[in-house]
Amino acid sequence: MKRLLWLGLLFLSTSWLFFVQIFMVPDYNMGLIFLILGIIFSTLAFWKHDFKKLDKKYLLLLIPLLISLIFVPLPFSLGPILLTVGVLLYGLKNYIFKIENANWLFLGISFSGIVLTVQSLFLPIYSTFVAHGHRVDLLSPFTSSTSNILGLKTSISTGIVFVQTYEKTFPFTTTWEKLGFFPWFNMLIGAMLLFFFLPKPRRIGKYILGFLLLSLIYLILRYVIVISLFTQTVNITLLWDPILLSISFIPFALLLIRFAPLKSLDFNLDCFKEFKLNKKQVIAMALVFLFVFSFVGAFVFQDPGTEKQGRILIDELRSDWENSARPIDKEWYGMLSTYDYYCWAEWLDKYYTVDIYVNTTDYNLYSSTNEKLIDGGIDEKAIITSDLLSNYDILILKCPTEMYYPEEIEDIKEFVSNGGGLYLIGDHTNVFGMNFYLNLVSEQFGITFNTDANYELGTGATSIYTPDVLFPHTVMQNVEQFDFLTSCTLTAPITSENVIIGNKVFGEPGT
């Protein structure tokens, strides 16, 4: 019966697809169905597995579990909830109703709770890792070769797999999402927990290696089948629909049941027969707590920095789009008056000191009564200089439609290295070349504005970002919601602070 743990892990792992915003708005009803299936299979795996009674004092675990339920929000508290239920059932069964041979129920529910708890801890790591690199071009040759063996006609260029059909050619990038990495990653975490109970250390390495090899083969085969189905149906939901994604991993669980039956797993709880708490154990638990606290703290803490004087310079020298210096009025009409940043600049000026750097050759774009204007002169090569920046704390480069000069870029780099803030605003699909112009500056700091446009997955609507409930970035702590119309993605170093990591979003390349 232990082999049923693979099906339990499958449904527990895929339930997260419905509880968190990976590909869609959470569907708690469907998530609950998958969660219950996971608990059922995990519990059946322990059928008639019995052990000696644990010390009553272990029921004290209910105290930290109940405290965690107060501070940890749903769905991340699902693991502690199941652990609480498991411990309560154990206490009722053994010390109140005294029911014999039913410890398998406690084991199944508690095991499910442990799996969900550990998986929830790794969710931020998954989000960060995938957000910083969706494509897995290394696997594209394997995808193409496997596709050709199975009868598809494919070729590769720059990591993209082109699939030729009778009517058209379809381009496929190999990404973590298309490979089904999220449910697999959750299953890997559960598998590691299972392998921990193997009695012989040598078998652990053997099981891990076998799991990884089987996974690599299966993930590529699964992706090739999805590609084949897409070329026949042109149904893009095949790539991300949570139900289809979950179903597609059932054969993987069945293969694990066949080739990794877990017969030698030993859930021996004899070490818990007596409650022992000595000095060494207290020190060990304290050190574990400090390690977890420090690790989580280092991962989620974002230093807000030192408060500056709030002197802001908005650059209008290189931008003739979304003007910040002239308000909407009865004298100014057309596209430029509609795509207007004046109110944004006025709002900043309510809290900080804002100046706008302009070129008088474009004076017709500005309000003559605007006291915030800093005249760059009539020289066509008016530039941003170190002397100018020395008077400010923040430089805002907004939607540029012209190139920055090399000497400007060097002075901006020096400004940032001396503690100045640089705020860059781009747009979708490299419209008017502005992402290209911004990248001349941003790439000096390892950041690239990509030439794509992002929409909500499934609906095609503009994307809406809701900050994380746990540990939002300092910038987003007081933001309830942020609406994009329409954004591009960023490429940034893995070590960068993640202010916003989008979810349930798809990107279309710029033309």
N, C-alpha and C positions, 0 to 999 in steps of 0.2 A: 504493500500500500504506500510505502514511502515515495515511490516514483510519482504519485499524484501531486507531490509538492511542486513539480514543474508546472502543472496546470494551475495550481494555486498561485505560484509566482507570476505566471502569465497574466491572470486576471487582476491580481493586485497591482501589477506594473502598468497595465493598460488602463486601469481605473483613473490614473492621474491625467490621462488625455481628456477626461470629462470634468475633472475637478479644478484644473488650472488652465489658464489661458495660453495654451501652446498653439493650437490651430483654430480654436473657435471660442465663443462665449461659453462659460461653464454650463454643463448640462448635468445637474446633480442627480436627477432621476436615473439617467443612464449610467452615471458613475456609480451610483448606489447598487445597481444591478450587477455591474462588473465586480464591485467590492464584495458583495455577498457571495458571488460565485467563487471568488478567490478565497474567502474564508471557509466556504463549504469544502472545497478541494483540499485546502491546507488541513482542515480538521479531520477529514476522512483519511488523510495520510497518516494520522496518529491513532487510527482506529485500534482499540484494545491495547494501546501502549500505556502501561501503568508504571508507577514509580512509588517509592515510599513517601509518606507524608513529609512535607516541608515544615520547618519550624514555624510556629505561629507568628513569631516576631517579624517574619518576612512580609506579613500583611501591612507592616508600617510603610511599605512601598507605596501604599495608597495615598499617603500624605503628599510626597513630591509629585505624584501623578495628578492628583486633584489640583494642586497649585499650578501645574503646567497648563491645565485646561483653562485656567483663568486668564493666563497671559498669552497663550498661543492660539491664534484664530484658526477657524476652519478655512480650508481643508487640511492645513498642516497639522492640526491637532488630532486627525483621524487615528494616527498610530497610538498616541497616549490614551485616546478614548478606548480603543480596543484592549490595550494593556490593562487599563482600569477595570474594564468589564471582565477580562480574564482572571485578574486577581480576585475580584469580588466573587465570581463563580467558584473559584477554588476555595475561598473561605466559606461560602455558603454550603458547598458540597461536602467538605471535609469536617467542618467544625459546628455546623448547625443542623443540616439535614442528614449528614453522615451517609452519603450515597457511595456505594462501592463501585469500583471499576468505571469511573467516568472522568478520569484525569485527562483523557485524550481531548475532551472538549476544552479544558483549560489550555492545553498545549497548542491546539490549533488556533484558537483565538489570540493567545499571547504571541505565538510565532508571527501571525499576520500583523499584529500591532508593532512588533519589533521591526519587521520588514518595512512597513509603511513609515515608521519613525526614521529609520536610517535613510530611506529613499528621499524623504522630505528634506533631510539635511543636505543632500547632494543636488537638489533642484537648482539652487543658485549657481553652483559650479557648472552644471549643464548649461544654464542660460548664458553665463559669461563665456564659456568655451565656444559654444556654437555661434553666438553673436559676433565673435571676433574672427570667424572663418567658416562660412557655410560650405564652401566648395571643397571637395576631396578629389582633386584632379588625378591624384596618384592611383585611384581605383578606376578611372575612366578606361584605360586599356583593357583591364580585366572585364569590365562591363561590355565593351565593344566585342572582345573576343568571344565571350560567352553568348552574346546576342547572335553573332555570326554562326556559332556552332548550332544554336537552336533555330536557325532559319531566317533571322532578320538580316537585312543588308545595312551595315553600319560602317562609319569611318570616324576618325578623330581629328580635330583641329583645335589647338590651344585649350586642350582639356575638355572640349565639348564633344559629346557623342552625337553624330548626325545619323538619324535613322531614315533610310529612303523607302518610301512606299510608292504605290502606283500613282497616287494623286499628288503627293508633295513630300518634302523632306522636313523632318521634325528635329530641332536641336534640343539636346538634353544636357544640362549641367549635372554632374554627380555631386550631390550635396548630402550633408548629414541627415537633413529632413527627409529627402527622397529615399534614402537608404533605410529609413525607419529607426534611426539611431536612438530616439527618445525612449520608446518602449524597450528596446534592446538594452540600453544603458541601465534602466531600472531592473531588468532581469539579471544583468551582470552583478548588480549590487546584491540582489537576493541570492544569487548563486554563490557569491563569496561568503555570505553568511552561512549557507548550507555546508560549503566545503570546510568551514571552520570546525564542524562537528565530525569530520572524518577522523577515525582513530589513528591512522598512520600518516605522519607528515609527508611521506613520499607520495602518497596517493593524491595529496592536495595539488602538488605541481602537475601531476598527470591529468587530473580533472580540469584544472584551469587551462592547460594547454589544449586539451580536447575541446573544451567549451569555446575557446577563442577560434580554433581552426574551423569547427562546425559553424560558428557564427559568421566568419568571413565568407565561407562558401554560401551559406544560406542568404545572407544579406544581399550579395551580388545576384544570386539566382532570383530572389524575390523582386529585386529592382528590375531585372530584365523582363520578368513576367508582367510587372506593372507597365513598363514601357510598351510591351507588345499589346496589352489590353488598351492602353491609351491610343496607340496608332489606329486601332480598330474602332474605338468608340469616340475618340476625341473628348473624353470626359475627364476634365482636370481634377475633379474631386478624388479620383483614384490615387492621386499623389499625396493627399493629406486627410481625407475623411477619417475621423477617429474610429468609427465602427469598422470600416473596411481595413484600416490599419491594424486594428486589434485582431480581426479575423485572420489577416494575412500571417500572423505569428503563431496561430494554432499549430500548423505543421512543424514549426520550429520546436514547440513544447513537446510534440509527439516524438520528434527525433531525439530529443533529450531523454524522454522516457525510455526509448529503445536503447540508446547508446550510453546513457548515464543513469542507470536505474536507482542509484543511491542506496543499494542494499546494505552497505557497510556503515551507513550513518548511525551514530550512537548518541541519542539525546539522554545522557545519563545525568540525573539531577541529584545524585547521592551527596554531592558536596554541599547541598543546601539542606541536608537533614537537620543540621544543628546551626543555630544562629551564633556565629562567632564574630566578635568585633574587638580586635586587639589594636595596639598602637600602630603596628605595621600596616594593617588594613586601612585604618583611618588616614594615615599619611598617603597611602596609595590612592585612595579615593579622592583625597584633597588634590593630589598632583594631577589626577585624571581630570578633575573639575577645572583646575587652573589651565591645563592644556587646552581643553575644549573651549573654555571662556576666552583664552588668549587667541586661539585660532580663529574663532568666530569674530572676535573683536577686531583682529587684524584684517579680516576679510571684508567686514561690512563698514568699519569706521572710516569716515571721510573727513579729513581735517578741513574745517571751513576757512582756514587761513586767518591772516591778520586783517582787521577792519581797516579799510583805506579811507581817505578823505572824501571819496565819492566824486572826483573830478573826471568827467567823461568827455571824450572827443569822438564824434560821429563823422566818419569820412564820407563826403559827397563828391570828392574830386574824381573818383573813378566810377561813379554810379550815376546813370541817368534813368534809373528805374526805381520805383517805390520811394519817391522823394520824401525826405523828413523835414524839409525847411519851409514848405508852403502848405497852408491849410486848405481844406475844401471850402470854396466860397462861390459866390454868384458870378465871378469873373473868369473862372478857370474850369474848362470842361474837357472831356475826353478820357482816354485810357489812363494817362499819367495822373490825372486828378482822382481817379478811382483807386488805382493801386498806390495808396498813399501811406507813408509812415509818420506823418506829422503828429497824429494823436499818440503814437507810441513814444516819440521823442518828448512830447509834452508830459506824458505820464512819468517818464524817467526824470524829467526836470522837477517834478513835484517833490522828489525825494533826494535828488543829487544835483550837482552842478553840471549842466550839459552845454557843450559848444558844438557847432556844426561847421566843419571845414569845407568851404566852397571855393569855386573858381568863378570870378566875376564875368568870365566869358559866357557863362550860363546863367546870368543874373535873372533872366526872365523866368527861371524855374523857382525863384525864391521870393519870399515875402519881404518887402523893403522895411517892414516894421519888426522883423524878427531880430531880437537883440542877441540871440545865441550864435549868430553867424560869425565865423572867423574867415576873413578874406585871404584866399590863397594867391591873390593877385591875378593879373591878366596873362601871365606867362603860361603858355600851353604846357610847359613842363613843371607846373607847380607840384611839389612833392611833399610827402610826409618826412620830417627830419627829426633827428634826435633832440635838437633844441626845442622843437615844437612839442614833442612827446614828454619832455621833462616837466611840463606844466600839468600833466594829467596822470591819472591812476589807471584808467581803462580806455583802450582804443577799440572802437567798433568799426569793423569793415563790413559793409552791408551791400549785398547784391551787386558786386562790381560788374561793370560792362566794359572795362578797359583793363589793360595789363598794368601791374605794378612794376616800377623800375627796380633794377637790382639793388641800387643804393637804398631805396625805400625798404626793401625786404631786410637788408642788413641792419638798418636802424630799428626796424620793428623787432627783430630777433634780439638786439641789444636791450631794447625796452623791456621785453619779456624776461630776459635773463636777469635784469635788475629788479624784478618783482612786479612789473606792470602786468595788467590783465589784458588779454586779447579776446574779444568776443566776435566770432565770425558768423555771418548769416548768409546761407546759400539758398538754393531753390532746386526744383526737380529737373531732371533730364538735361542739365547743363544749358538751360534756357539762356539765350543771349551770351553764352560762353562763360557765365558767371562762376560755375563750379571750377572750370579750368583756371580762371583768373584767381579764385580763392586758393586753389591748390598750390599756386606758386608760393603762397605764404604758409598755408597750413601744413604742407609736406615738410617744411623745415622743422616741424614739431611731431612728425610721424602720423599726421591725420590727413585722410583723403576724403573729399566729397565725391561720392560716386555719381555716375550719370544715369540714375534710374528714377522711377516714380513709384511711390508705395501706396497701396490701397488695402482695405480690410479683406482678409481672405474669406471667400465664400460669398460676400455680398458685392464686392467691387466698390463699396463706399469709401469715403475718405477715412483714414485711420484715426482712432481715438485712443489715447494713452491714459491709463489710470495707474498712479504710482503704487508701488508695492506696499502691502500692509505692514510687512516687517522690514525694518531697516531701509527706508527710502533714502536716496541721496540727499545731502544737505540742501541742494538747490530745489528739490521737489517736495520737501517735507510739508509745506503749506499749500501745495497745489493739489486740488481735488481731482482735476481732469485737464488734459491738454488735447486740443483738437488740431489735427494737421490737415492742411489744404494747399498743396500736396507736397510731401516731403521727399527727400532723397535719403539714402543710407550713408553711413560713414564707415570708413575703414580706419581702425585705430589700434594701437598696440595693446596687447593683452594686459599690460601693466597699467593702462589708463583707468581713470575713475569713470565708472559707468553711470552717467547721470540718468539716461533713459535707454533701456533695452526694450525695443518694440516687440510685441507679440501678435499673433493671428494676423500677420501682415505678409503680403506678397509683393514682389518688386517687378516692374516692367522696365526693360532697358530703354534708354533714350534713343531717339532717332537722329 
